């Protein structure tokens, strides 16, 4: 396993804690009650299918996912997720749109569910910041 692969694997394990982190955030669950989507989250080369069901119930499935549909994708490099998940990210690494502007992330697909619940989605993807070391 190469160093970049090891970094991506550590980030993937950190992202896998997302459902547990969400259970600890009553405010985010309340704000996301109407949010419903299936999206692909790319942590370097590791894909996750994130399903958000009514009532802010999330299901996370690690890929690859052949022939699975999703509304939109958010994919980033290992460096982008590492910096984005720091407790206090540096300027330019703190926001999904800032990362797309830097060329470190891409957001593609049907962006209507993403934009309709933008702050919920941003806060959901930022939850791993709460884990030790980041």
N, C-alpha and C positions, 0 to 999 in steps of 0.2 A: 504494500500500500504506500503510495506516494504521500508527501507532506500535505499537498492540496486536498487529496482524498480524505486524509485523516481530519483535516480542518472541517471539511464538508460533513463528514460523519458526526463530528462533535456538535456541529450546528444543527444537524438533523435531529440528534437526540434531544437537544435543547428545545427545538420546535415541537417535538412530540409531547412535551409537557403542556402544550397550549390548552387542551380541554381541562386539565386540573387547575391551571392558572385562572381560567375563566370562571370556574366554580367559586373562586375566592373573590370575584369582582362583582358584587351585587349591582353597582351602578351601571357597568357596561352591559350586564345581562338585561337590566331594565331598559336601557336605551336601545338595545338591539332586539327587543321582543318581536318587532315586525320584519326583521331582516331574514331573508330566506334566499340562499344561493348555493351553488356548487362551483368552486373555483380551484384552479391549479396553482399551487405555490411551489416555486422552484428554488430550492436551496442549493446553489451551484448546480450540479448535475443530478441532484436527488429530487424527484417530483413527489409532491403530496397532493392528494385530492382532499380538499376541505369542504365539507358539507355543513351548512348552517340551516337548521330546521326551525320552524316557528317556535317561539319561546326561547330562542338563543341556545338551542341544543346543538352542540358541534360534534362532528365525527371526523376524524382524521385518519386517512389511509395512505400509507407509504406506497409509492409506485415502484416500478413502472406500471402504468395503467393503459392497456391496449384497448383502443376503440371506446374509451369512456368520454362522454361529453361533459363540458363544463361551460359556465357562462363567460368567465374571463380568467386570465392568468396574471400572476405577479411573480416574476422570476428575477433573481439577483445573483450576483457573484458571492463567493464565500466572504470576500473582504467587505462587501456592502452589508451583508447580514451581521457580520461581526461588529462593525462600527455602529450600525443601526440599533443593535441590541445592547450597546453600552448603557450603563445607568444614566449618564448624561452624554449623549452623542455629540461629537464635534459639529460645528456649523457645516451645513451641506450634507451631512450624513444622518440627520435627525428626522427626515421626512421622506415618504415614498416618492413624492414628486421631485424633491431635490435630488434624489438618487437617480430618477429617470433622466433628469437634466444632465447629470454627471455621466450618464451612459453606463451606470452600474446596475440598473434595474430596467425591466420592461414591464409595461402593463398593456395587455392586449385582449381583444375579444369584445363581447357585448358589455360595454362599460356602464350601461344604465343601472344595474343593481349595485355596482361599485360606487358610482357617483351619488345615487339616491341615499346611500347609507355610508357616505365617505368617512365621517368621523368615527363611526363604529368600526369600519374596516381598518382604518389606521390604528385605532386603539387595540383592536384584536391582534393585529400583526405585531404590535409593540409589546404585547404581554411578556414575551421572554426576557425583556429588560429586567424583570423582577427577580430573575434567578441569580443566585450567587455568581460572582465573576462577571456580571454584565449589567 
